[in-house]
Amino acid sequence: MDTDTTLHQQLESARQRLHDLYKQYGFGHPCVLEQSVLLDELINQYNRMFQTNLV
């Protein structure tokens, strides 16, 4: 399995977890905010991977 596929799966899993946590706890709960930060980090990693490949 290549890095792109693995990262894409991690992104999808983190996005779904964020959605589930939001439904359970609402926007301001610490676990929701923590998951949001994790998802942001994965998105940034994904973007850096593609920026590096485009140069």
N, C-alpha and C positions, 0 to 999 in steps of 0.2 A: 504494500500500500504506500503510495507516495505522500510526501509532506502536504501537498495541496489538498488531497482527499481527507487526510487525517485532520488538518486544521479546519476544513469545511465542516466535518462532523462535530468537532469540538465547538465551533461557532453555533451550529444548529442546536446542539445539546444545551449550551449555555443560554441561548435565546429562549428555548422552551422552558428551562428552569426559571429564568427571570419572569416569564409570563405566568408560570404556575405560582411562584412566590408572590407576585403582584396580586393575583386573584385571591390568594389566601390571606395576605397581610396588609395590602394597600401600598401606596407609593412610598411613604416615609419610613417604613420599618427598616431597621439596620440590616437585616439579612437581604432585603430587596436592593438596598443601596450597594451592599457589598457585591452582590451578583451583577449588578449593573456595571460596576467598576471592572469586574472580571471580564464581562462581555466586551467592554470598551478596549481592554488590553488585547483581547483576541482579535478584535477588529483592526486595531493598530498593527498588530503583528501581521495579519493578512495583507493589509495595505502596504506595509514595508516590503513584504515578500514580492509583491507585484511591481512596486516602484523600482526595486533592485533589478528585476528581470527586464524592465523596459529600458533601462539605461544602457 
